[in-house]
Amino acid sequence: MFETLKDILVDKLKVSPDRITPEATREEAELDSLAVVELSMLLDKEYGVQISDDELMEAENIGEMARMMSQRRATV
């Protein structure tokens, strides 16, 4: 799921690929609150994974966001 998240961040939100590691924080990946809202909407619309922007903002790092995606996808 990390690779899927990385693809979304790079292709849709134009984040530099070298900034995206499982340990990278939102700040290190340069994801501001607007980008997180956009990510939340993309996950829902394109992948059917519902994670609120608030939940994504609370994630400690990119890896935790990917884990949330896996968990939500498993429950769908």
C-alpha positions, 0 to 999 in steps of 0.5 A: 500500500505504501507504493500506491500512496507514493504513486498518488503523492507523486503523480497527483499531488506533485510531491518529489519522489525522493521525499517520500519514505515510510519514515517521512513526516508530512512536513518532510514530504511537504504535505500541507493541510490542503494537500492532505485534504486533496489526498483524502478526497483522492483516496475516497474517489479513486480507491474507495478508501475513506480516511478523513483529512483529520485522520491523515493529519494525525498520522505520524508519518507516510508509513502510518498513512499507508497502514491506515489505507491498508486497514480501511481497504481490508474492511471494505 
